[in-house]
Each structure stands twice: as C-alpha cells, then as structure tokens.
C-alpha cells in the first residue's frame, strides 16, 4: 500500500518550531488542493498544538516527502526556524499504525488525550469538503475513528483527569495553596478553555472571569459556570484584579506583551501572577517569564505536572495496542482484498485467453476424439501453474504477511502486464 505520512510532532520539535508550522482551518483549506495537485492522489492534513501531519497516497509511487515538506514550510514562510530534520516520514503499515496510535491517544503529549478524536474528525471533514479524500483515505480514517472509539470504550486509557487543562490547574494549585481566595481569568471559549474552567471550578476557585473575541461565547460559558465576563478589547486593564491567567485562543500574535504584564504587576503591588499559555501559536510574550513574581508556563512546561497522573493510563496501553493491531489487521485484509481478488481474476483471465488462443490455432491438428482431451488437459495445466501463486497470495494472515502480499501483488501485476488493467 503506497500510503505515506509526513509530519512533525512534540517528539521531533519543541513548541517554538511546531507553532510555526501550525495550520488553521482556513490555511488547511488553501493548502490541501496544492498538496493534491502536486503530490497526492488523495490526502488529509491534520494540524493541532502537538502535531502537523499529512496522510496521503502519492501520485508518484516513488515519491519521497522532501517536496511535501518544502511546501508545508514555504507556505508558512517558516524556513528560518522549521527544518527538514524536524519531520518524519512513514510508509505503508507504519503510517497506518501511526495514525491508529494517534487517534487512540497513545501517541499524544498527554497519554489518552480526549480531544484528538474531535480534532481529527474536523481535519477529515475539511479534507472531505475540499474533495481531497479518496476511497483509501476514507476507509483509513473511518477505521481510525473506530479505533479511537474502541480504545475509550474497551479500556480506561481516557479515564482520570489527565490533560493539558487539568495540568494547568494542578500547577496553579501548587502556586496558590487555597484557590478559593483567588480569581482566575480564562481567555478563550474553546474546548480547552472550557475544560480548564471546569477544572478550576472543581478546585473551588474563588472567582472565574471569562473573556473572548466573541463575547457571546464567553457569556455562555460564564453562565454555565457562574462566572463573569469582561470585554476582550480591554481585558488588559483588569489584570490587576486577577491572580491566575489561563490563555487558550487561536491567534497569530501575542495578546499579552511583557510590557503589559509589567504594568499589571506594578498595579497589583508585585503580588504573584500565575500564567498558563495553552495557545499554539503562543498567546503570551515569553519575555514575561523574566518579570519578578510572574510564573509563566506554556504547554511544553506542563509535561512535568502530567507524569504523576499517567500511571493508570500507562497500564492500559497494552490493551490499546492490541486494539490497534486488530484493526490494523482488519484494515489490511480489506485493502488486500481490493488487490488480491482482482489480480487473481485478471491472472486467470489472461492465462485462459492465452490457452484459448493457442488451442484455437492448433486444435485442427487433432482428431475429434482428441479435441475434447486437449481442452481438458490444457485447462488442467493452467490451473496447476496458477495454483501455487494464488494460494500464496491468499495466505497473508498478519501485518507482515499482508505487506509481503502487497509486494507480491505488485510484482505479479508488473511481470504479467496487469498494471494497465488496474483502472
């Protein structure tokens, strides 16, 4: 199977690199047609805070990922920071297995990440709307979503409060022992912001304040969680009244500069200010971390908090891997059937046409009695010649065997000139 995955993630690049190659929904819509036109028969682009990955079927069967990486980097004008070494390239079963591990949450920065399925569904929907999805990627992602569902219903990989948002609140609780005496400002109204606010509420935060570019969304969350709302355009003037800032908005530039935070610290008489920047690209100027009594952390810094909550989920990883293997095997059986059965039929047809042609040319050399014998004999010879290769093609029973089967199918099609008949 000529599937390829080209990507960058939290294991291959730090946040300052990943944020430069992050694609918004609109950017994804713009680049998908270019990727399809230049490199792929069909493709899907996934971009989250932890990864940007392309899954596709190359137009050129020997296509390597260099051109794809060049386009991803040049589109974002990020060549001064993002390098080819930050990317990985996976093929065939490794690419499928990687996708299944991602959607199940065992390849996430936060083990068992509950948001990844919805993010991948959104990415797939975007690709589908842009008409870059084909038969193979449609089946691939349908199976991937099934893997994600099974992982969460058949195991406890998603159980327990382990997430970036929860880690942010846990870290805030280390700075302020009694959260009931403090006020938290949540910037943003997305899923991460809502989860963070709910975790703060569960820790008995004294007061919750919300702000968002779309005020109605902030008001909806505020109403649900008994908070208050301030205007996004002027929230800087209220920093003197908050002790915790959680920022999670999608925006290309900083919404809080070091100078603005420095001013707020003077107004609050240098009392501690705890800031968690969950945004990608980052929402808060990193220089603010140099200000006295300002505790600024981004999502990479949260990893230290997450580890202690992971043990229960780690126990579930072998169960999830078993699901991944089962679904990988079934997917390959499906894919193999697309190739093996038509190839067997075409091979039989080709041999039968050759047999019929040769018999027709020479049948008059035989007596009427022998003509029937010639038909039977030549059919038996063809069947015996084809028996072993057909049995070998049908005998793949695991991922390695399936991969080998695909190689055999491709070789047979090439050797017997069946490639032209593929379509």
C-alpha positions in Angstrom: 0.0 0.0 0.0 1.5 3.3 -1.1 0.3 5.3 1.9 2.7 7.9 3.2 2.7 10.0 6.4 4.8 13.1 6.6 4.7 15.0 9.9 6.2 16.9 12.8 5.1 16.5 16.4 6.0 17.0 20.1 8.7 14.3 19.9 10.6 15.8 17.0 10.2 19.5 17.6 9.7 22.0 20.5 6.8 24.3 20.7 8.6 27.3 19.1 9.1 25.1 16.0 5.6 23.5 16.0 3.8 26.8 16.3 5.5 28.0 13.1 4.1 25.0 11.1 0.6 25.0 12.7 -2.2 25.3 10.1 -5.5 27.0 10.8 -8.7 25.6 9.2 -8.6 28.3 6.5 -4.9 27.6 5.8 -5.6 23.9 5.6 -8.4 24.6 3.1 -5.9 26.6 1.0 -3.0 24.2 1.0 -4.9 20.9 0.6 -5.6 21.5 -3.1 -2.0 22.3 -3.7 -0.9 19.1 -1.9 -3.3 17.1 -4.0 -2.3 18.7 -7.3 1.4 18.4 -6.8 1.9 15.3 -4.7 -1.1 13.2 -3.9 -4.0 11.3 -5.4 -5.8 11.8 -2.1 -4.7 13.4 1.2 -5.7 14.7 4.6 -3.9 17.3 6.7 -4.1 17.3 10.5 -2.7 20.2 12.5 -3.1 20.5 16.3 -1.0 22.0 19.0 1.2 18.9 19.1 1.4 17.8 15.5 1.1 18.7 11.9 0.8 15.6 9.7 -0.2 14.8 6.1 -1.6 11.4 5.2 -1.8 10.6 1.5 -1.5 8.4 -1.5 1.4 9.8 -3.6 0.9 10.4 -7.3 4.4 9.1 -7.9 4.9 5.7 -6.3 8.5 6.5 -5.5 7.6 10.0 -4.2 9.6 11.0 -1.1 8.5 13.6 1.3 11.0 16.3 0.6 8.7 18.2 -1.8 5.8 18.0 0.6 7.9 19.3 3.5 9.2 22.1 1.3 5.6 23.2 0.5 4.5 23.0 4.2 7.4 25.1 5.3 7.3 27.7 2.4 3.5 28.2 2.7 4.1 29.3 6.4 7.2 31.2 5.5 8.9 29.4 8.4 12.1 28.2 6.8 14.2 30.2 9.2 13.0 28.0 12.1 11.4 24.8 10.8 13.9 22.4 9.2 13.6 19.1 7.3 15.2 17.3 10.3 12.1 18.1 12.4 9.9 16.0 10.1 9.4 12.2 10.0 8.2 10.1 7.1 6.4 6.8 7.5 5.2 4.4 4.8 2.5 1.7 4.4 1.8 -0.3 7.5 3.9 2.0 9.7 1.9 5.0 8.5 -1.4 3.2 9.3 -0.2 2.1 12.7 0.9 5.6 13.5 -2.5 7.0 12.6 -4.2 4.5 14.8 -1.9 5.2 17.7 -2.5 8.9 17.3 -6.3 8.6 17.3 -6.3 6.2 20.3 -4.4 8.8 22.3 -1.3 6.7 23.0 0.9 8.9 20.7 -0.2 12.2 22.3 1.8 14.5 24.5 -0.9 13.8 27.1 -1.5 10.0 27.2 -5.1 9.2 26.4 -5.8 12.7 25.0 -9.6 13.1 24.8 -9.5 15.9 22.3 -7.6 14.3 19.5 -10.6 12.4 18.0 -12.6 15.5 17.6 -9.6 17.3 16.1 -9.0 14.5 13.6 -12.7 14.4 12.7 -12.6 18.1 12.0 -9.5 17.7 9.8 -11.0 14.8 7.9 -14.2 16.8 7.4 -12.2 19.7 6.0 -10.4 17.4 3.6 -13.7 15.8 2.6 -15.2 19.2 1.9 -12.1 20.1 -0.2 -12.5 16.9 -2.1 -9.0 15.6 -1.4 -10.4 12.4 0.3 -10.5 9.2 -1.8 -11.6 5.7 -1.3 -8.5 4.6 0.6 -8.2 7.6 2.9 -12.0 7.4 3.6 -11.7 3.8 4.7 -8.5 4.6 6.6 -10.0 7.4 8.7 -13.3 5.6 9.2 -11.2 2.7 10.7 -9.1 5.2 12.7 -12.2 6.7 14.3 -13.4 3.2 15.2 -10.0 2.6 16.8 -10.4 5.7 18.9 -13.9 4.7 19.9 -12.9 1.2 20.9 -9.9 2.5 22.8 -12.1 4.6 25.0 -15.0 2.2 25.5 -13.0 -1.0 25.9 -10.1 0.4 28.0 -9.5 3.1 30.6 -7.0 5.0 28.5 -9.1 8.1 28.7 -10.1 7.8 32.3 -8.8 10.2 35.0 -8.2 13.9 34.9 -5.1 13.9 32.7 -4.9 16.7 30.2 -3.2 20.0 29.5 -6.0 21.9 31.1 -6.0 19.8 34.2 -2.2 20.0 34.5 -2.5 23.8 34.2 -4.9 23.8 37.2 -2.8 21.4 39.2 0.2 23.7 38.6 -1.8 26.8 39.7 -2.7 24.9 42.9 0.9 24.5 43.7 1.5 28.3 43.5 -1.7 29.2 45.4 -2.4 26.6 48.0 -6.0 27.8 48.5 -7.6 28.6 45.2 -10.8 29.8 46.9 -9.1 33.0 47.8 -8.1 33.9 44.2 -9.5 35.0 40.9 -8.8 33.3 37.6 -9.1 34.8 34.1 -9.8 32.4 31.3 -9.1 33.8 27.9 -10.8 31.9 25.1 -14.0 29.9 24.7 -12.9 26.7 23.0 -12.9 23.2 24.4 -9.6 23.6 26.2 -10.7 26.8 27.8 -13.9 25.3 29.0 -12.2 22.2 30.4 -9.7 24.4 32.2 -12.5 26.5 33.7 -14.3 23.3 34.8 -11.2 22.0 36.5 -10.7 25.4 38.2 -14.3 25.2 39.5 -13.7 21.7 40.8 -10.8 23.1 42.8 -13.1 25.7 44.3 -11.6 28.7 42.6 -12.8 31.9 44.3 -13.9 33.7 41.2 -14.0 32.9 37.5 -13.7 35.6 34.9 -14.0 35.0 31.1 -13.1 36.9 28.0 -13.2 36.0 24.4 -13.2 37.8 21.0 -16.8 36.7 20.6 -18.4 37.9 23.8 -21.5 35.7 23.4 -19.4 32.5 23.7 -17.7 33.8 26.8 -21.1 34.6 28.3 -22.4 31.1 27.5 -19.5 29.5 29.5 -19.8 32.1 32.2 -23.5 31.4 32.7 -22.8 27.6 32.9 -20.0 28.0 35.5 -21.3 31.0 37.4 -18.6 33.4 36.3 -18.4 36.9 35.0 -17.4 38.4 31.6 -15.1 41.2 30.6 -14.5 42.7 27.2 -11.7 41.2 25.1 -10.5 44.5 23.8 -9.9 45.9 27.3 -9.1 42.9 29.4 -5.6 44.2 29.9 -6.9 46.8 32.3 -8.4 44.1 34.6 -5.1 42.1 35.0 -4.5 43.9 38.4 -7.6 42.1 39.7 -6.7 38.5 38.8 -4.1 36.1 40.2 -4.3 33.3 37.5 -4.5 33.7 33.8 -5.2 30.8 31.5 -5.0 31.7 27.8 -6.2 29.4 25.1 -7.0 31.2 21.9 -6.0 30.7 18.3 -4.4 33.9 17.2 -1.2 34.6 15.2 0.3 37.3 17.5 0.7 37.8 21.3 -2.4 39.1 23.1 -0.3 39.9 26.2 3.1 41.6 25.9 5.8 41.6 28.6 5.3 45.4 28.9 1.5 45.0 29.6 2.2 42.3 32.2 4.9 44.5 33.8 2.4 47.3 34.1 -0.1 45.0 35.7 2.5 43.8 38.2 3.1 47.4 39.4 -0.7 47.9 39.8 -1.0 44.7 41.8 2.0 45.6 44.0 4.0 42.8 42.7 1.8 40.1 44.1 2.3 36.7 42.4 0.7 36.3 38.9 0.4 32.8 37.6 0.0 32.4 33.8 -0.5 29.3 31.7 -0.3 29.8 28.0 -2.0 26.9 26.3 -2.3 28.6 22.9 -0.5 27.4 19.8 0.8 29.7 18.5 1.7 31.1 21.9 -0.6 33.8 23.2 1.7 35.4 25.8 5.1 37.0 25.2 7.7 34.6 26.6 9.8 37.5 27.8 7.2 37.9 30.6 8.7 35.0 32.4 11.7 37.2 33.3 9.5 39.5 35.4 9.6 39.0 39.2 6.7 37.1 40.7 5.4 36.2 37.2 5.1 32.4 36.8 4.6 31.8 33.1 4.3 28.3 31.7 3.5 27.0 28.2 2.2 23.6 27.2 5.7 22.1 27.0 6.3 23.1 30.6 3.2 21.2 31.7 4.7 17.9 30.9 6.4 17.8 34.4 3.0 18.0 36.0 1.4 15.4 33.8 3.7 12.5 34.6 2.4 11.8 38.0 -1.2 11.3 36.7 -0.3 8.9 33.9 0.4 5.6 35.7 -3.2 4.4 35.5 -3.3 5.1 31.8 0.1 3.5 31.1 -1.4 0.3 32.4 -4.0 0.5 29.7 -1.5 1.0 26.8 -1.0 -2.7 26.0 -4.8 -3.1 25.7 -4.9 -0.2 23.3 -2.0 -1.6 21.3 -3.9 -4.9 21.0 -6.9 -3.0 19.6 -4.6 -1.1 17.2 -3.1 -4.4 16.0 -6.6 -6.0 15.5 -7.9 -3.0 13.5 -4.6 -2.8 11.5 -5.0 -6.4 10.6 -8.6 -5.9 9.5 -7.8 -2.8 7.5 -5.0 -4.7 5.7 -7.3 -7.6 5.0 -9.8 -5.1 3.4 -7.0 -3.5 1.4 -5.6 -6.8 0.4 -9.0 -7.9 -0.9 -9.0 -4.8 -3.2 -5.8 -6.0 -4.8 -5.7 -9.8 -4.4 -9.0 -10.9 -5.8 -9.0 -8.7 -8.9 -5.4 -9.7 -9.5 -6.2 -13.4 -9.3 -9.2 -13.0 -11.6 -7.1 -11.0 -14.1 -4.3 -13.5 -14.0 -6.8 -16.4 -14.6 -8.4 -14.5 -17.4 -5.0 -13.7 -19.1 -3.9 -17.3 -18.8 -7.2 -18.5 -20.1 -7.1 -16.2 -23.1 -3.6 -17.5 -23.9 -4.7 -21.1 -23.6 -7.8 -20.5 -25.8 -5.7 -18.7 -28.4 -3.2 -21.5 -28.6 -5.8 -24.2 -28.6 -7.7 -22.4 -31.4 -4.6 -22.2 -33.5 -3.7 -25.8 -33.2 -7.0 -27.7 -32.5 -7.4 -28.8 -36.1 -4.3 -30.9 -35.8 -6.2 -33.2 -33.5 -8.9 -35.7 -34.1 -12.4 -35.1 -33.0 -11.9 -37.5 -30.1 -8.7 -35.8 -29.0 -10.1 -32.2 -29.2 -12.1 -32.6 -26.0 -9.0 -34.1 -24.3 -6.9 -31.1 -25.4 -9.4 -28.8 -23.8 -9.3 -30.7 -20.5 -5.6 -31.2 -20.5 -4.7 -27.5 -21.2 -7.1 -26.3 -18.6 -5.6 -28.6 -16.0 -2.1 -27.3 -16.9 -3.2 -23.7 -16.5 -4.9 -24.5 -13.2 -1.8 -26.3 -11.8 0.5 -23.5 -12.9 -1.7 -20.9 -11.2 -2.5 -22.9 -8.1 0.7 -22.2 -6.1 0.9 -18.4 -6.7 -2.8 -18.0 -6.0 -2.5 -19.9 -2.7 0.5 -17.8 -1.7 -1.4 -14.6 -2.4 -4.3 -15.7 -0.3 -2.3 -16.8 2.7 -1.4 -13.5 4.4 -2.6 -13.8 8.0 -0.8 -11.0 9.8 0.5 -7.5 9.1 3.9 -8.6 7.9 2.3 -11.2 5.7 -0.1 -8.7 4.3 2.8 -6.3 3.5 4.5 -9.2 1.7 1.3 -10.0 -0.1 1.1 -6.4 -1.4 4.6 -6.7 -2.7 3.8 -10.0 -4.5 0.6 -8.5 -6.0 2.6 -5.5 -7.4 5.3 -7.8 -8.7 2.8 -10.1 -10.4 0.9 -7.2 -12.0 4.2 -5.8 -13.3 5.5 -9.2 -14.6 2.3 -10.2 -16.3 1.4 -6.7 -17.6 -1.7 -6.3 -15.5 -0.8 -2.8 -14.3 -2.6 -1.2 -17.3 -5.7 -3.0 -16.3 -5.8 -1.7 -12.7 -8.2 1.1 -13.5 
